[in-house]
Amino acid sequence: MEKEIKLLGMGPFWDELSVGDRYRTVARTLTETDLVNFINLSWLTEELFTNTQERKNMAIKGRVVPAGLVYSCAEGLLLPMLQGTGLAFLNATLDVKGPTFVGDTIHVECKVTEVRETSKGNRGLVRTENKVVNQKGETVLLYSPLRMMKGSKGGAGHR
């Protein structure tokens, strides 16, 4: 009998996670194109992000990117943890620890800090502490989302 083919790239169910579990994403370099596209999409037209000529009076001298872009990229890097099992993003705290610049390469270090079953169905709540770290090992963003995730026990909550 042939073994079942397992699907790669799907996230764990909430009841397969434990407090203290740790994950690290792959890395991604933030580019000038990323910055321009994000500014055009979000309308964050602050000169700090859009003016490349008059830098001498800016609070930050380099080609800084908005923390919203850093957060968005971090969520994208974490997709393998949520693919197929994530149901809802409920809330988060977010703390910017330092600037991120065009050319910086970031990854996310994720630690599970809370896991509990919901009162309805085959679902659970999972909170993680996510550190966005640049190529120098500096934490540039820290956030702690609470997500609702599917459980592993078949039925409506099964993949």
Beta strands, then each sheet from edge to edge (+ up, - down):
strand 1: 22-24
strand 2: 28-29
strand 3: 64-65
strand 4: 86-96
strand 5: 100-101
strand 6: 105-117
strand 7: 123-133
strand 8: 139-150
sheet 1: 1+ 6- 2+
sheet 2: 1+ 6- 7+ 8- 4+
sheet 3: 3+ 5-
end
